[in-house]
Amino acid sequence: MDKCTSYDLIEWDQPLVPSTKNLTEPKASEVLIKVTAAGLCHSDLHIKKGYMDLGEHGKLTFSKRGAVLPMTLGHEIAGIVEKVGDLVQNVKIGQQVLVFPWVGCGKCLACVDNRESDCESMRIIGLKQNGGFASHCLIENESLLIDIDGLDPSEIVSHACAGLTVYNALEKLDPLRDHEWLAILGCGGLGLNAISIATAMGFKNIIALDINPQKLETAKAMGATKTFNNSEANDSDKLKQITKHCLMAVLDTHGSTNSVNIAVRALAKAGTYLVVGQA
């Protein structure tokens, strides 16, 4: 029988351990992919240590959220289709694919409404199902695969998380008029993805905020109309001035007390504030 090599979390906050398992043959709508790229997300580091620090509210442990060890981490996954179940119709052996990892329960109202990311009983690949830190990954349904033939999987793989997160947020915003502004708070992986995607979606006035000058330069290269170093006092007042009191949308990829204060105080009336950072 064919084997799968994986790197598993055996004990919370300990190094991943190499493991060899028998490969499971795909059935029905399942698809077996050979992993060609697996991204390391910041949330993987939280999962590895076993909890999220909620500050004054204590800790949120992943074991309380249903995670069971041992587990194979990795929710940013790209690969080549190696085997398919007998009900698979739209995926072919040899095809390059990106995996949608945010699998819902399939039964709740959010899932019925095709809003799997809002499901409260998610079966996330890389948390409740074995993920992509492995040679192979069994995907439960072909509908979770996106065709990326002809693209570099190492460049595409982070879009399964960072790209999808900010795209989902940007889709929730109302269209802005030509004189209105969108602010992106934080210019890390999420923020830079947001700037690039917002530009492609047609947002005309985008201001990027960060306390790192180098990241702000990168943000400008990615398409930001203006940048603002928000390490100074009275940041919200300056942001109002720069956007001529027409800041109608804020996408916060940081989620700190400081970023919340800036956003709420700088927004124009009827503006929208979206947080995707792990507050």
N, C-alpha and C positions, 0 to 999 in steps of 0.2 A: 504494500500500500504506500502511496505517495506521502511524503512528510511535509509539515509546515514548521518553520523555525520562527519563534516569536520572542519578544523581550517583555517579560511579564512583571507586574507589580505583585509581589508575594506578601510584603509587609509594608504598612504605611510608613512613609518617610524613609524608605530604604532604597538602595540602587535596584534598577530593573535586573531581572535574572533571565538569562537565555534558556529557552525551553524548546523541546521538539515534540510535536504532536502528530497524530495521524490526520491527514486531510479528510474533511467530510465531503462526500459527493453531493453536489447540488440537486435538489428535488423541486418539482413543480415550477414555481416562478423564481427560485433562487439562482444566484450567479456566483461563481467562484472567480475571483480576480487575483492575478499575480501583482503584488504591490510594486509600483515603480517609484513612487514618491510618497512620503508621509511627513506632514508638517508638525513642528513642535509649537503648540499654542501656549500662551501664558497660563491658561486654565489647566493645561496638563500638569504644570508645576504645582498648582493648588491641589489637584487631584492626587498627585504623588505624595504630598505631605499629609493628605487625608482630611483637610478641612479648609474652609474659607474663614478668614478673620473678620468678624462683624463689629469690631471695635467694642463700644460699650455694651453691645448686645451679645457679646460672647462669640462662640464659634458655631459654624454650621458644618457638621461633619458629613462626609459623603456616605458613610455607612448608614446614617439616618435617612439619607436620600435613596437608599436601596442598592448602593454599590456593594458588591461582594468580591472578596479576594479569593484566589488570584484573578487578575484581570489583565488584558492586553490593552494598553492605552492607545491613543491616536485617533482623532476624529477628522483630521484633514488627510484624505486618502485619494490617491490616484493610482490607476493600475491598468493592466491589460486583461481582457476577458479570457479566461483559460477554459472554463467549463460552464455549461448552462443546464438548468432543469428542463424537463420535457414540455413545460408550458410557456417557456420564454419565447417571445415572438420578435421583439424589437431590438435585441442586443445580439451581436455576432461574436463568435470566437475570434480573437485577435484584435478586437476593437479597443481603442484607448478610451478610458472613462474616468470621470470624477464622481466621487461618492457623496450623496446627500446624507449627512449623518444624523440629522435631527428627527429621528423616527418617533412618531407619536403612538399612542395606544391604539388608534384606529377606531375608537368607539365613542369618545366624548364629543361634545358639541364643537369644540375647536377643530378636531380632526375631521368631523363630518363637513365642516365649513372650509376644509382645505387650509387650515391654519395650524399645522402640526407644531410649529414653534411655540404656540400658546398652550399646548397640551400640558397638563399638570402631572401626567403619569408617563413621561417620555421614556423611551427605550433607546437612549442615545448610543450610537456606535462609538466605542472607545470609553464608555463609562458603564453601561448596562449590557452592552454586547461587546465581544472582542473587536478591537480596533486595528489600526494600520501599522503598529510597530511590529510588523511581522512580514514574512515572505508572501503570505497569502491571506485573503480575507473573504469570508463567506457573507454575501449580501442577500438579505431575505427576500428582496423583490426587485425585479429589473427596473421598476419605476423610480428607484432611488439612484439610478445611474444617469450621468449626463455625458453625451458624446464629446470628447476633446481630441479626436483624431487630428493630427497635423500640428498640435500644440505641444509645447514643452511642459511635461507634467510637473517639473520642479518649480516652474513659474506660476502654474495654474493652481496648484494644490491648496494654497492658503485661501483661495476664494471660497472654498467649502465652509469657511468660518468667517474670517475677517471681511472678505468681500461680500458674502451673503448677509452678514450682520448689518453692515451699513447700507447696503442696497435695500434691505427690508425696511430700515428706518427712513431712508430718503423717499421711498414709495409712499410713506404715510403722510408726507408733507403736501400741503396744497401748492399749486403752481404759484410762483412769485412773479410780480410785475417787474418791469425792466429796472425800476429804481429801487426795488427792495433787495434786502441782503440775507444771505445764509451764512451763519458762523459755524465753523468746525472747531470744537475745543479739543486740543490734543493732536499732535502730529506724529504719533507712533504708527504702528501697522494699521490700526483701524482708521485713524484720521487721514492718513495719506491715501488709503483706499477710497475713503469717502470723498476726498477732493477730486480724485481722478474720475470716480463714477458720477459724481454730481456734475462735473464738467461735461461728461458724455451725455448726461440726461438733459442738458440745456440750461442749467442754473448759470446765470450771467454774472452775478456779484457774489463772490465767495471770499470770506475773510477767514484766515487760519490763525488760531491762537495757540501759543506754546511758550514755555520759558527757556527753550533751547534755541539759540540763534541758528545753529546748523540745521535743525529740523525745520525751522521757518524758511530757510533757503530752499530746502528740498520741497517744501509745500508750494513755494512759488513756481518751482520747476514742474510740479505736478499739475498746475493749473489754477492755483489760488490767485484771485484778483489782487488782494492785499494780505499782508500779514501783520500780526500784532503780538509783541512780547508782553504777556500779561503777568509779569513778575513785579509790576509797579503798583503803587497805591492808586486808589480811585480808578481801577481798571474798567469798571462798568461805565463810568462817566466818559472815559476816553473812547470806549467802544461805541457808545451812543453817538459821539461826535464824528467818528470815522464813518459810521454807517448813516449819518445824517438823520438819526432818529427813525430809521426805516429798517431796523433789524427785525425781520418777521419770522425767522426760523433759526433755531440753534440745535445742532447735533453734538451732544457731549459724549466724547469717547473716553473721558477720564473718570467722571463720577465722584469728584471730591467735593467737600464743603465749599472750597474756593470756587470751583467751576460752576456749582449750583448758584452761588451768590452772584457771580458775574452774569450768568445767563438770565436769571429771573429779573435782575435790576436793569439789564440793558435792553431786553426785549420791548418792542413796541406793543401797544395794546392789540389784542387779538393774535399775537404772535404764538408760535408753537415751539415748545421745548421738549426734545427727545433725548433720553439718556440710554446709551448702550454700554457705557463703561461699568465695570463691576463696582458699584457705589460702596 
